[in-house]
Amino acid sequence: MDAINKDLRKKFIVSITLTIMFVVGIPSIVLGASNEIWVVMAIGIAFTAAGFYGMPIAWVGYGNTKTLERLVSAVVNENLHTVNELASQFSLSEKEVRDKLDVCFKKGYFVGIKRDGDTLILNENDPLGQKQYAAECPHCGAKFLYTKSSPRCPYCDSPVNEKK
């Protein structure tokens, strides 16, 4: 939860800063133009442009990260560990939940948790076993790990072509 909270805090600060820049920029243009203070007017134009274009982008990024925070919180604090449970909790399709989980894993928001098919489990020190290979299913497009003894997609049960 620390990684996502840190990311959320950064995005919130950037969003608030751009919002304030937009609000301060408009009166600065008027004040600078009416009193012929060209530096204030130029700063006002720069603040308004940065706020106008950057503020919506920053708030959308913050909102998207906030939804991921809720997902991470459900896994860590509420002990929802399957895609099906998460999908029913958030009223999303299982595909949407899988996509959001992929983003969370790529950004490092889950510490000490690994994905086993549609289940999230604690990443305990497992004894050395068979080597696992990463693959993407050619039929359903799912990304998963497989071993030589069971080269099948855990989602659609289709065989995986082993690369040499």
DSSP file (Angstrom, degrees, kcal/mol; ACC not computed):
  #  RESIDUE AA STRUCTURE BP1 BP2  ACC     N-H-->O    O-->H-N    N-H-->O    O-->H-N    TCO  KAPPA ALPHA  PHI   PSI    X-CA   Y-CA   Z-CA
    1    1 A M     >        0   0    0      0, 0.0     4,-2.2     0, 0.0     5,-0.2   0.000 360.0 360.0 360.0 -22.2    0.0    0.0    0.0
    2    2 A D  H  >  +     0   0    0      1,-0.2     4,-2.3     2,-0.2     5,-0.2   0.909 360.0  50.9 -64.8 -41.2    3.0    2.3    0.5
    3    3 A A  H  > S+     0   0    0      1,-0.2     4,-2.1     2,-0.2    -1,-0.2   0.920 113.7  43.1 -64.6 -44.0    3.9    2.5   -3.2
    4    4 A I  H  > S+     0   0    0    105,-0.2     4,-2.6     2,-0.2    -1,-0.2   0.869 113.2  52.2 -72.7 -34.6    0.3    3.4   -4.3
    5    5 A N  H  X S+     0   0    0     -4,-2.2     4,-2.3     2,-0.2    -2,-0.2   0.894 110.5  48.8 -66.2 -38.2   -0.2    5.9   -1.5
    6    6 A K  H  X S+     0   0    0     -4,-2.3     4,-2.0     2,-0.2    -2,-0.2   0.913 112.7  47.7 -65.2 -43.0    3.1    7.6   -2.4
    7    7 A D  H  X S+     0   0    0     -4,-2.1     4,-2.3     2,-0.2    -2,-0.2   0.901 111.9  50.4 -64.4 -41.7    2.0    7.7   -6.1
    8    8 A L  H  X S+     0   0    0     -4,-2.6     4,-2.5     1,-0.2    -2,-0.2   0.912 108.6  51.9 -62.3 -43.1   -1.4    9.0   -5.1
    9    9 A R  H  X S+     0   0    0     -4,-2.3     4,-2.3     2,-0.2    -1,-0.2   0.914 110.5  48.5 -61.2 -43.9    0.1   11.8   -3.0
   10   10 A K  H  X S+     0   0    0     -4,-2.0     4,-2.3     1,-0.2    -1,-0.2   0.934 113.0  46.9 -61.5 -46.5    2.4   12.9   -5.9
   11   11 A K  H  X S+     0   0    0     -4,-2.3     4,-2.2     1,-0.2    -1,-0.2   0.858 111.3  51.9 -66.7 -34.5   -0.5   13.0   -8.4
   12   12 A F  H  X S+     0   0    0     -4,-2.5     4,-2.7     2,-0.2     5,-0.2   0.921 109.6  48.8 -66.6 -43.7   -2.7   14.9   -5.9
   13   13 A I  H  X S+     0   0    0     -4,-2.3     4,-2.4     1,-0.2    -2,-0.2   0.913 112.6  47.9 -63.2 -42.8   -0.1   17.5   -5.3
   14   14 A V  H  X S+     0   0    0     -4,-2.3     4,-2.4     2,-0.2    -1,-0.2   0.914 112.6  49.6 -63.6 -42.1    0.5   18.0   -9.1
   15   15 A S  H  X S+     0   0    0     -4,-2.2     4,-2.0    43,-0.2    -2,-0.2   0.926 112.9  45.5 -63.6 -45.7   -3.3   18.2   -9.7
   16   16 A I  H  X S+     0   0    0     -4,-2.7     4,-2.6     2,-0.2     5,-0.2   0.911 112.3  52.2 -64.0 -42.1   -3.8   20.8   -6.9
   17   17 A T  H  X S+     0   0    0     -4,-2.4     4,-2.4    -5,-0.2    -2,-0.2   0.926 111.1  46.0 -61.0 -45.7   -0.8   22.8   -8.2
   18   18 A L  H  X S+     0   0    0     -4,-2.4     4,-2.0     2,-0.2    37,-0.2   0.861 111.7  52.6 -67.0 -34.5   -2.1   22.9  -11.8
   19   19 A T  H  X S+     0   0    0     -4,-2.0     4,-2.2    -5,-0.2    -2,-0.2   0.930 111.2  46.0 -64.8 -45.0   -5.6   23.9  -10.5
   20   20 A I  H  X S+     0   0    0     -4,-2.6     4,-2.8     1,-0.2     5,-0.3   0.894 110.2  54.4 -64.7 -39.6   -4.2   26.8   -8.5
   21   21 A M  H  X S+     0   0    0     -4,-2.4     4,-2.1    -5,-0.2    -1,-0.2   0.909 109.2  48.2 -60.3 -41.3   -2.1   27.8  -11.5
   22   22 A F  H  X S+     0   0    0     -4,-2.0     4,-1.2     2,-0.2    -2,-0.2   0.926 114.0  45.7 -64.5 -44.8   -5.2   28.0  -13.7
   23   23 A V  H  < S+     0   0    0     -4,-2.2    -2,-0.2     1,-0.2    -1,-0.2   0.890 117.8  42.5 -67.7 -39.4   -7.1   30.0  -11.1
   24   24 A V  H  X S+     0   0    0     -4,-2.8     4,-1.5     1,-0.2    -1,-0.2   0.802 106.8  64.2 -76.1 -29.4   -4.3   32.4  -10.4
   25   25 A G  H  X S+     0   0    0     -4,-2.1     4,-1.7    -5,-0.3    23,-0.2   0.869  95.4  55.5 -65.4 -39.2   -3.3   32.8  -14.1
   26   26 A I  H  X S+     0   0    0     -4,-1.2     4,-1.7     1,-0.2     3,-0.3   0.951 110.8  41.9 -65.5 -51.0   -6.6   34.4  -15.3
   27   27 A P  H  > S+     0   0    0      0, 0.0     4,-3.1     0, 0.0     5,-0.2   0.838 110.5  60.0 -65.0 -27.7   -6.6   37.4  -12.9
   28   28 A S  H  X S+     0   0    0     -4,-1.5     4,-2.7     2,-0.2     5,-0.2   0.878 103.4  50.6 -65.5 -36.1   -2.8   37.8  -13.5
   29   29 A I  H  X S+     0   0    0     -4,-1.7     4,-2.5    -3,-0.3     5,-0.2   0.949 114.4  43.4 -63.7 -48.1   -3.5   38.3  -17.2
   30   30 A V  H  X S+     0   0    0     -4,-1.7     4,-2.5     2,-0.2     5,-0.2   0.932 116.7  46.5 -64.1 -46.3   -6.1   41.0  -16.4
   31   31 A L  H  X S+     0   0    0     -4,-3.1     4,-1.8     1,-0.2     6,-0.3   0.918 114.7  47.1 -62.6 -44.9   -4.0   42.6  -13.7
   32   32 A G  H  <>S+     0   0    0     -4,-2.7     5,-2.4    -5,-0.2     4,-0.3   0.888 115.2  45.2 -65.7 -39.5   -0.9   42.6  -15.8
   33   33 A A  H  <5S+     0   0    0     -4,-2.5     3,-0.5    -5,-0.2    -2,-0.2   0.895 113.8  48.0 -72.7 -40.1   -2.6   44.0  -18.9
   34   34 A S  H  <5S+     0   0    0     -4,-2.5    -1,-0.2    -5,-0.2    -2,-0.2   0.833 120.8  36.1 -72.8 -30.5   -4.5   46.7  -17.1
   35   35 A N  T  <5S-     0   0    0     -4,-1.8    -1,-0.2    -5,-0.2    -2,-0.2   0.322 109.2-119.3-102.3   7.1   -1.5   48.0  -15.2
   36   36 A E  T   5 +     0   0    0     -3,-0.5     2,-0.9    -4,-0.3    -3,-0.2   0.870  63.2 146.2  54.9  42.1    1.0   47.4  -18.0
   37   37 A I     >< -     0   0    0     -5,-2.4     4,-1.9    -6,-0.3     3,-0.3  -0.832  24.5-177.4-104.2  90.2    3.0   45.0  -15.9
   38   38 A W  H  > S+     0   0    0     -2,-0.9     4,-2.5     1,-0.2     5,-0.2   0.784  75.1  57.9 -67.8 -29.7    4.0   42.7  -18.8
   39   39 A V  H  > S+     0   0    0      2,-0.2     4,-2.5     1,-0.2    -1,-0.2   0.926 108.1  46.9 -65.7 -43.4    5.9   40.2  -16.7
   40   40 A V  H  > S+     0   0    0     -3,-0.3     4,-2.4     1,-0.2    -2,-0.2   0.901 112.9  50.1 -64.1 -40.4    2.8   39.5  -14.6
   41   41 A M  H  X S+     0   0    0     -4,-1.9     4,-2.4     2,-0.2    -2,-0.2   0.912 110.7  48.8 -65.0 -41.9    0.8   39.2  -17.7
   42   42 A A  H  X S+     0   0    0     -4,-2.5     4,-2.4     2,-0.2    -2,-0.2   0.911 112.3  48.2 -64.6 -41.9    3.3   36.7  -19.3
   43   43 A I  H  X S+     0   0    0     -4,-2.5     4,-2.9     1,-0.2     5,-0.2   0.903 110.8  52.6 -63.8 -39.7    3.3   34.7  -16.1
   44   44 A G  H  X S+     0   0    0     -4,-2.4     4,-2.5     2,-0.2    -2,-0.2   0.900 109.3  48.5 -61.8 -41.7   -0.5   34.7  -16.1
   45   45 A I  H  X S+     0   0    0     -4,-2.4     4,-2.5     2,-0.2     5,-0.2   0.923 113.2  47.4 -64.3 -44.1   -0.6   33.4  -19.6
   46   46 A A  H  X S+     0   0    0     -4,-2.4     4,-2.6     2,-0.2     5,-0.2   0.926 113.9  47.0 -63.9 -44.6    1.9   30.7  -18.8
   47   47 A F  H  X S+     0   0    0     -4,-2.9     4,-2.7     2,-0.2     5,-0.2   0.915 113.3  48.9 -63.0 -43.1    0.0   29.7  -15.7
   48   48 A T  H  X S+     0   0    0     -4,-2.5     4,-3.0    -5,-0.2    -2,-0.2   0.923 113.3  46.1 -64.4 -44.3   -3.4   29.7  -17.5
   49   49 A A  H  X S+     0   0    0     -4,-2.5     4,-2.2     2,-0.2     5,-0.4   0.934 115.0  46.5 -64.5 -45.6   -2.1   27.6  -20.4
   50   50 A A  H  X S+     0   0    0     -4,-2.6     4,-2.5    -5,-0.2     5,-0.4   0.920 117.7  43.4 -63.2 -42.8   -0.4   25.1  -18.1
   51   51 A G  H  X S+     0   0    0     -4,-2.7     4,-1.9    -5,-0.2    -2,-0.2   0.904 112.1  53.0 -68.4 -41.3   -3.4   24.8  -15.9
   52   52 A F  H  < S+     0   0    0     -4,-3.0    -2,-0.2    -5,-0.2    -1,-0.2   0.909 123.2  26.9 -62.7 -43.5   -5.9   24.7  -18.8
   53   53 A Y  H  X S+     0   0    0     -4,-2.2     4,-0.7    -5,-0.2    -2,-0.2   0.839 127.9  41.7 -89.0 -35.1   -4.1   21.8  -20.5
   54   54 A G  H  X S+     0   0    0     -4,-2.5     4,-2.7    -5,-0.4     5,-0.2   0.827 100.5  67.7 -84.6 -32.2   -2.4   20.1  -17.6
   55   55 A M  H  X S+     0   0    0     -4,-1.9     4,-2.5    -5,-0.4     5,-0.2   0.920 102.1  44.2 -60.0 -49.8   -5.2   20.2  -14.9
   56   56 A P  H  > S+     0   0    0      0, 0.0     4,-2.2     0, 0.0    -1,-0.2   0.907 115.2  49.6 -63.2 -38.6   -7.7   17.8  -16.6
   57   57 A I  H  X S+     0   0    0     -4,-0.7     4,-2.2     2,-0.2    -2,-0.2   0.919 112.1  48.1 -64.2 -42.7   -4.9   15.3  -17.5
   58   58 A A  H  X S+     0   0    0     -4,-2.7     4,-2.3     1,-0.2   -43,-0.2   0.910 112.1  48.3 -65.5 -42.7   -3.6   15.4  -13.9
   59   59 A W  H  X S+     0   0    0     -4,-2.5     4,-2.5     2,-0.2    -1,-0.2   0.871 110.6  51.1 -68.7 -35.2   -7.0   14.9  -12.3
   60   60 A V  H  X S+     0   0    0     -4,-2.2     4,-2.5    -5,-0.2    -1,-0.2   0.921 110.8  49.1 -65.6 -42.2   -7.8   12.0  -14.7
   61   61 A G  H  X S+     0   0    0     -4,-2.2     4,-2.0     1,-0.2    -2,-0.2   0.898 111.7  49.1 -61.6 -40.6   -4.5   10.4  -13.7
   62   62 A Y  H  X S+     0   0    0     -4,-2.3     4,-2.1     2,-0.2    -2,-0.2   0.919 111.1  50.0 -64.0 -43.7   -5.2   10.9  -10.1
   63   63 A G  H  X S+     0   0    0     -4,-2.5     4,-1.7     2,-0.2    -2,-0.2   0.899 110.1  49.6 -63.3 -41.3   -8.7    9.4  -10.5
   64   64 A N  H  X S+     0   0    0     -4,-2.5     4,-1.6     1,-0.2    -1,-0.2   0.907 112.0  47.8 -64.4 -41.1   -7.4    6.3  -12.3
   65   65 A T  H  X S+     0   0    0     -4,-2.0     4,-2.1     1,-0.2    -1,-0.2   0.847 107.0  57.8 -68.1 -32.8   -4.8    5.7   -9.6
   66   66 A K  H  X S+     0   0    0     -4,-2.1     4,-1.8     2,-0.2    -1,-0.2   0.879 105.0  50.4 -64.7 -37.9   -7.5    6.2   -6.9
   67   67 A T  H  X S+     0   0    0     -4,-1.7     4,-1.6     1,-0.2    -1,-0.2   0.886 110.2  50.1 -67.4 -36.6   -9.5    3.3   -8.4
   68   68 A L  H  X S+     0   0    0     -4,-1.6     4,-2.6     1,-0.2    -2,-0.2   0.863 106.7  55.9 -67.1 -34.2   -6.4    1.1   -8.4
   69   69 A E  H  X S+     0   0    0     -4,-2.1     4,-2.6     1,-0.2    -2,-0.2   0.900 105.4  51.3 -63.3 -39.9   -5.9    2.1   -4.7
   70   70 A R  H  X S+     0   0    0     -4,-1.8     4,-2.0     2,-0.2    -1,-0.2   0.889 110.6  49.0 -64.2 -38.5   -9.3    0.8   -3.9
   71   71 A L  H  X S+     0   0    0     -4,-1.6     4,-1.8     2,-0.2    -2,-0.2   0.926 112.0  47.4 -66.2 -45.5   -8.5   -2.5   -5.7
   72   72 A V  H  X S+     0   0    0     -4,-2.6     4,-2.9     1,-0.2     5,-0.3   0.897 111.3  52.3 -62.7 -40.2   -5.2   -2.8   -3.8
   73   73 A S  H  X>S+     0   0    0     -4,-2.6     4,-2.6     1,-0.2     5,-1.2   0.885 106.9  52.6 -63.3 -39.4   -7.0   -2.1   -0.6
   74   74 A A  H  <5S+     0   0    0     -4,-2.0     6,-1.9     3,-0.2     4,-0.3   0.888 114.2  42.6 -64.4 -38.2   -9.6   -4.8   -1.3
   75   75 A V  H  <5S+     0   0    0     -4,-1.8     4,-0.4     4,-0.2    -2,-0.2   0.935 124.0  34.6 -72.8 -46.3   -6.8   -7.3   -1.8
   76   76 A V  H  <5S+     0   0    0     -4,-2.9    -3,-0.2    -5,-0.2    -2,-0.2   0.926 132.7  22.7 -78.0 -46.4   -4.6   -6.3    1.1
   77   77 A N  T  <5S+     0   0    0     -4,-2.6    -3,-0.2    -5,-0.3    -2,-0.1   0.834 128.2  39.6 -94.8 -35.5   -7.2   -5.2    3.8
   78   78 A E  S   <S-     0   0    0     -5,-1.2    -3,-0.2    -4,-0.3    -4,-0.1   0.439  98.0-128.2 -97.9  -0.3  -10.4   -7.0    2.8
   79   79 A N        +     0   0    0     -4,-0.4     2,-0.8    -6,-0.3    -4,-0.2   0.861  49.2 156.7  56.6  42.1   -8.8  -10.3    1.8
   80   80 A L        +     0   0    0     -6,-1.9    -1,-0.2     1,-0.1    -2,-0.1  -0.887   8.0 166.1 -94.0 112.0  -10.5  -10.6   -1.6
   81   81 A H        +     0   0    0     -2,-0.8    39,-3.3    -3,-0.1     2,-0.3   0.326  42.9  71.6-118.5   7.7   -8.1  -12.8   -3.4
   82   82 A T  B  > S-A  119   0A   0     37,-0.2     4,-2.3     1,-0.1    37,-0.2  -0.918  74.7-126.9-123.3 154.8   -9.8  -14.0   -6.6
   83   83 A V  H  > S+     0   0    0     35,-2.3     4,-2.6    -2,-0.3     5,-0.2   0.879 111.8  55.4 -62.2 -38.1  -10.7  -12.2   -9.8
   84   84 A N  H  > S+     0   0    0     34,-0.3     4,-2.2     2,-0.2    -1,-0.2   0.922 108.3  46.8 -62.5 -45.4  -14.3  -13.3   -9.4
   85   85 A E  H  > S+     0   0    0      1,-0.2     4,-2.2     2,-0.2    -2,-0.2   0.922 114.6  47.2 -62.0 -44.7  -14.6  -11.8   -5.8
   86   86 A L  H  X S+     0   0    0     -4,-2.3     4,-2.2     1,-0.2    -2,-0.2   0.893 110.4  52.5 -65.1 -39.8  -13.1   -8.6   -6.9
   87   87 A A  H  X>S+     0   0    0     -4,-2.6     5,-1.9     1,-0.2     4,-0.8   0.909 112.4  44.5 -63.8 -42.1  -15.3   -8.4  -10.0
   88   88 A S  H  <5S+     0   0    0     -4,-2.2     3,-0.2     3,-0.2    -1,-0.2   0.866 112.6  52.5 -71.3 -34.1  -18.5   -8.8   -8.0
   89   89 A Q  H  <5S+     0   0    0     -4,-2.2    -2,-0.2     1,-0.2    -1,-0.2   0.893 120.2  32.4 -65.7 -40.2  -17.3   -6.4   -5.3
   90   90 A F  H  <5S-     0   0    0     -4,-2.2    -1,-0.2    -5,-0.1    -2,-0.2   0.382 105.1-121.6-100.8   2.8  -16.6   -3.6   -7.8
   91   91 A S  T  <5 +     0   0    0     -4,-0.8     2,-0.3    -3,-0.2    -3,-0.2   0.906  69.4 130.8  55.3  44.9  -19.3   -4.4  -10.3
   92   92 A L      < -     0   0    0     -5,-1.9    -1,-0.2    -6,-0.2     2,-0.1  -0.802  63.8 -99.9-118.7 162.9  -16.8   -4.9  -13.1
   93   93 A S     >  -     0   0    0     -2,-0.3     4,-2.0     1,-0.1     5,-0.2  -0.444  34.6-113.7 -75.7 159.7  -16.2   -7.7  -15.6
   94   94 A E  H  > S+     0   0    0      1,-0.2     4,-2.6     2,-0.2     5,-0.2   0.857 117.5  56.4 -63.5 -34.0  -13.5  -10.2  -14.9
   95   95 A K  H  > S+     0   0    0      2,-0.2     4,-2.4     1,-0.2    -1,-0.2   0.913 106.3  49.4 -64.0 -42.0  -11.6   -9.0  -17.9
   96   96 A E  H  > S+     0   0    0      2,-0.2     4,-2.3     1,-0.2    -2,-0.2   0.899 111.5  49.2 -63.6 -39.9  -11.5   -5.4  -16.5
   97   97 A V  H  X S+     0   0    0     -4,-2.0     4,-2.6     2,-0.2    -2,-0.2   0.920 110.3  50.8 -65.6 -43.0  -10.4   -6.7  -13.1
   98   98 A R  H  X S+     0   0    0     -4,-2.6     4,-2.5     1,-0.2    -2,-0.2   0.919 110.5  49.8 -59.8 -42.9   -7.6   -8.7  -14.7
   99   99 A D  H  X S+     0   0    0     -4,-2.4     4,-1.9     2,-0.2    -1,-0.2   0.914 111.9  47.4 -62.2 -43.0   -6.5   -5.6  -16.7
  100  100 A K  H  X S+     0   0    0     -4,-2.3     4,-2.3     1,-0.2    -1,-0.2   0.878 111.1  51.5 -66.8 -37.3   -6.4   -3.5  -13.5
  101  101 A L  H  X S+     0   0    0     -4,-2.6     4,-2.6     2,-0.2    -2,-0.2   0.899 107.1  53.8 -65.1 -39.7   -4.5   -6.2  -11.7
  102  102 A D  H  X S+     0   0    0     -4,-2.5     4,-2.4     1,-0.2    -2,-0.2   0.919 109.3  48.3 -59.0 -43.4   -2.0   -6.3  -14.5
  103  103 A V  H  X S+     0   0    0     -4,-1.9     4,-2.2     2,-0.2    -2,-0.2   0.919 110.8  51.2 -62.8 -43.4   -1.5   -2.5  -14.1
  104  104 A C  H  X>S+     0   0    0     -4,-2.3     5,-2.6     1,-0.2     6,-0.6   0.907 112.1  46.1 -62.0 -42.1   -1.1   -2.9  -10.4
  105  105 A F  H ><5S+     0   0    0     -4,-2.6     3,-0.7     3,-0.2    -1,-0.2   0.900 111.8  51.4 -68.2 -39.5    1.6   -5.6  -10.8
  106  106 A K  H 3<5S+     0   0    0     -4,-2.4    -2,-0.2     1,-0.2    -1,-0.2   0.867 112.3  46.2 -64.6 -36.0    3.5   -3.7  -13.4
  107  107 A K  H 3<5S-     0   0    0     -4,-2.2    -1,-0.2    -5,-0.2    -2,-0.2   0.504 114.4-117.2 -86.4  -3.4    3.6   -0.6  -11.2
  108  108 A G  T <<5 +     0   0    0     -3,-0.7    -3,-0.2    -4,-0.5  -105,-0.2   0.788  69.3 137.7  77.5  28.3    4.7   -2.6   -8.2
  109  109 A Y      < +     0   0    0     -5,-2.6     2,-0.8    -6,-0.2  -105,-0.2   0.746  58.1  68.6 -78.9 -23.2    1.6   -1.9   -6.0
  110  110 A F        -     0   0    0     -6,-0.6     2,-0.5     3,-0.1     3,-0.3  -0.863  67.6-172.9 -99.3 111.0    1.4   -5.5   -4.8
  111  111 A V  S    S+     0   0    0     -2,-0.8     3,-0.1     1,-0.2    -2,-0.0  -0.907  72.3   4.3-104.4 125.6    4.3   -6.3   -2.5
  112  112 A G  S    S+     0   0    0     -2,-0.5    11,-2.6     1,-0.2     2,-0.4   0.642 106.7 106.7  79.9  14.9    4.6   -9.9   -1.4
  113  113 A I  E     -B  122   0A   0     -3,-0.3     2,-0.3     9,-0.3    -1,-0.2  -0.981  45.5-172.7-126.8 138.1    1.7  -11.1   -3.5
  114  114 A K  E     -B  121   0A   0      7,-3.1     7,-2.8    -2,-0.4     2,-0.5  -0.883  23.4-117.4-126.5 163.5    1.8  -13.1   -6.7
  115  115 A R  E     -B  120   0A   0     -2,-0.3     2,-0.5     5,-0.2     5,-0.2  -0.861  22.0-177.5-105.8 127.8   -0.8  -14.1   -9.2
  116  116 A D  E >   -B  119   0A   0      3,-3.4     3,-1.6    -2,-0.5     2,-0.5  -0.842  67.1 -61.5-123.2  91.5   -1.6  -17.7   -9.8
  117  117 A G  T 3  S-     0   0    0     -2,-0.5    26,-0.1     1,-0.3    38,-0.1  -0.588 119.3 -16.9  69.8-121.1   -4.2  -17.8  -12.6
  118  118 A D  T 3  S+     0   0    0     -2,-0.5   -35,-2.3    36,-0.1     2,-0.4   0.235 124.5  86.8 -98.8  12.2   -7.2  -15.9  -11.3
  119  119 A T  E <   -AB  82 116A   0     -3,-1.6    -3,-3.4   -37,-0.2     2,-0.5  -0.906  65.4-145.7-116.9 141.0   -6.1  -16.1   -7.7
  120  120 A L  E     + B   0 115A   0    -39,-3.3     2,-0.3    -2,-0.4    -5,-0.2  -0.914  27.3 177.0-102.8 126.8   -3.8  -13.8   -5.8
  121  121 A I  E     - B   0 114A   0     -7,-2.8    -7,-3.1    -2,-0.5     2,-0.1  -0.887  36.8 -91.4-129.0 158.9   -1.6  -15.6   -3.2
  122  122 A L  E     - B   0 113A   0     -2,-0.3     2,-1.8    -9,-0.2    -9,-0.3  -0.461  39.6-121.3 -66.5 139.5    1.1  -14.6   -0.8
  123  123 A N        +     0   0    0    -11,-2.6     2,-0.1    -2,-0.1    -1,-0.1  -0.584  46.7 171.2 -85.7  78.9    4.6  -15.0   -2.3
  124  124 A E        -     0   0    0     -2,-1.8     2,-1.3     1,-0.1    -3,-0.0  -0.439  48.4 -88.5 -84.5 162.9    6.0  -17.4    0.2
  125  125 A N        -     0   0    0     -2,-0.1    -1,-0.1     3,-0.0     3,-0.1  -0.603  51.7-163.9 -73.7  99.6    9.3  -19.1   -0.3
  126  126 A D        -     0   0    0     -2,-1.3     3,-0.1     1,-0.1    -3,-0.0  -0.579  26.4-100.7 -82.5 147.4    8.3  -22.2   -2.3
  127  127 A P        -     0   0    0      0, 0.0     2,-0.1     0, 0.0    -1,-0.1  -0.330  51.9 -85.7 -63.9 152.0   10.6  -25.1   -2.5
  128  128 A L        +     0   0    0      1,-0.1     2,-0.1    -3,-0.1     3,-0.1  -0.380  67.8 150.5 -61.2 129.2   12.5  -25.3   -5.8
  129  129 A G        -     0   0    0      1,-0.3     2,-0.1    -2,-0.1    -1,-0.1  -0.283  47.9 -20.2-131.9-142.7   10.4  -27.1   -8.3
  130  130 A Q  S    S-     0   0    0     -2,-0.1    -1,-0.3     1,-0.1     2,-0.2  -0.396  73.0-100.0 -73.6 151.3   10.0  -27.1  -12.0
  131  131 A K        -     0   0    0     -2,-0.1    17,-0.5    -3,-0.1     2,-0.4  -0.488  37.2-140.8 -70.8 138.8   11.0  -24.1  -14.0
  132  132 A Q  E     -C  147   0B   0     -2,-0.2     2,-0.4    15,-0.1    15,-0.2  -0.813  11.8-158.3-105.3 145.2    8.2  -21.8  -14.9
  133  133 A Y  E     -C  146   0B   0     13,-3.1    13,-2.5    -2,-0.4     2,-0.3  -0.931  15.4-126.9-121.6 143.6    7.9  -20.0  -18.2
  134  134 A A  E     +C  145   0B   0     -2,-0.4     2,-0.3    11,-0.2    11,-0.2  -0.690  37.4 165.8 -88.3 142.5    5.9  -16.9  -19.1
  135  135 A A  E     -C  144   0B   0      9,-2.4     9,-2.3    -2,-0.3     2,-0.4  -0.974  33.6-136.5-150.5 162.5    3.5  -17.1  -22.0
  136  136 A E  E     -C  143   0B   0     -2,-0.3     7,-0.2     7,-0.2     6,-0.1  -0.996  34.0-118.3-123.1 127.1    0.6  -15.3  -23.7
  137  137 A C     >  -     0   0    0      5,-2.9     4,-1.2    -2,-0.4    23,-0.1  -0.420  12.6-150.2 -66.5 129.5   -2.3  -17.5  -24.8
  138  138 A P  T  4 S+     0   0    0      0, 0.0    -1,-0.2     0, 0.0    22,-0.1   0.691  94.1  44.4 -72.6 -16.1   -2.8  -17.3  -28.6
  139  139 A H  T  4 S+     0   0    0      3,-0.1    -2,-0.0    19,-0.0    -3,-0.0   0.909 130.5  13.9 -94.6 -50.7   -6.6  -17.9  -28.1
  140  140 A C  T  4 S-     0   0    0      2,-0.1    -1,-0.0    18,-0.0    -3,-0.0   0.570  92.4-125.9-105.9 -10.4   -7.7  -15.7  -25.2
  141  141 A G     <  +     0   0    0     -4,-1.2     2,-0.1     1,-0.2     0, 0.0   0.551  54.3 151.9  81.2   7.6   -4.7  -13.4  -24.9
  142  142 A A        -     0   0    0     -6,-0.1    -5,-2.9     1,-0.0     2,-0.5  -0.426  40.8-135.8 -73.5 146.7   -4.1  -14.1  -21.2
  143  143 A K  E     +C  136   0B   0     -7,-0.2     2,-0.3    -2,-0.1    -7,-0.2  -0.888  41.9 142.8-102.1 133.3   -0.7  -13.8  -19.7
  144  144 A F  E     -C  135   0B   0     -9,-2.3    -9,-2.4    -2,-0.5     2,-0.4  -0.946  46.5-105.0-158.3 172.7    0.3  -16.6  -17.3
  145  145 A L  E     +C  134   0B   0     -2,-0.3     2,-0.3   -11,-0.2   -11,-0.2  -0.872  35.9 177.8-107.6 143.9    3.1  -18.9  -16.1
  146  146 A Y  E     -C  133   0B   0    -13,-2.5   -13,-3.1    -2,-0.4     2,-0.3  -0.951  19.6-137.0-140.6 162.5    3.3  -22.5  -17.1
  147  147 A T  E >   -CD 132 150B   0      3,-0.6     3,-0.8    -2,-0.3   -15,-0.1  -0.745  32.9-108.2-112.8 165.7    5.6  -25.5  -16.5
  148  148 A K  T 3  S+     0   0    0    -17,-0.5   -16,-0.1    -2,-0.3    -1,-0.1   0.813 118.7  57.3 -63.0 -28.4    6.8  -28.1  -19.0
  149  149 A S  T 3  S+     0   0    0      1,-0.3    -1,-0.2     2,-0.0    -3,-0.0   0.764 119.8  26.7 -76.2 -23.1    4.5  -30.7  -17.3
  150  150 A S  B <   +D  147   0B   0     -3,-0.8     2,-2.0     2,-0.0    -3,-0.6  -0.548  65.9 170.5-138.2  73.6    1.4  -28.6  -17.8
  151  151 A P        +     0   0    0      0, 0.0     9,-2.6     0, 0.0     2,-0.3  -0.418  41.3 117.5 -83.2  66.5    1.7  -26.3  -20.9
  152  152 A R  B    S-E  159   0C   0     -2,-2.0    -5,-0.1     7,-0.2    -2,-0.0  -0.959  71.4-106.0-132.5 149.5   -2.0  -25.2  -20.9
  153  153 A C     >  -     0   0    0      5,-2.6     4,-1.6    -2,-0.3    -7,-0.0  -0.584  22.6-146.5 -71.1 128.5   -3.7  -21.9  -20.4
  154  154 A P  T  4 S+     0   0    0      0, 0.0    -1,-0.1     0, 0.0   -36,-0.1   0.647  94.6  47.6 -72.3 -12.4   -5.4  -21.7  -17.0
  155  155 A Y  T  4 S+     0   0    0      3,-0.1    -2,-0.0   -38,-0.1   -37,-0.0   0.898 130.7  11.4 -94.2 -49.5   -8.2  -19.6  -18.4
  156  156 A C  T  4 S-     0   0    0      2,-0.1    -1,-0.0   -14,-0.0    -3,-0.0   0.430  91.5-128.9-112.4  -0.4   -9.3  -21.3  -21.6
  157  157 A D     <  +     0   0    0     -4,-1.6     0, 0.0     1,-0.2     0, 0.0   0.717  55.7 147.1  62.0  25.2   -7.4  -24.6  -21.2
  158  158 A S        -     0   0    0      1,-0.1    -5,-2.6    -5,-0.0    -1,-0.2  -0.656  54.0-100.8 -88.9 150.1   -5.9  -24.4  -24.7
  159  159 A P  B     -E  152   0C   0      0, 0.0     2,-0.4     0, 0.0    -7,-0.2  -0.337  31.7-132.8 -69.6 150.9   -2.4  -25.9  -25.2
  160  160 A V        -     0   0    0     -9,-2.6     2,-0.6   -23,-0.1   -23,-0.1  -0.876  14.4-124.7-105.9 134.0    0.6  -23.5  -25.3
  161  161 A N        -     0   0    0     -2,-0.4     2,-0.3     1,-0.0    -9,-0.0  -0.677  28.7-133.9 -76.6 119.3    3.2  -23.7  -28.1
  162  162 A E        -     0   0    0     -2,-0.6     2,-0.3   -14,-0.0   -27,-0.0  -0.591  14.6-140.2 -77.6 131.1    6.5  -24.1  -26.3
  163  163 A K              0   0    0     -2,-0.3    -1,-0.0     1,-0.1     0, 0.0  -0.714 360.0 360.0 -91.0 141.9    9.2  -21.8  -27.8
  164  164 A K              0   0    0     -2,-0.3    -1,-0.1     0, 0.0    -2,-0.0   0.405 360.0 360.0-107.7 360.0   12.7  -23.2  -28.1
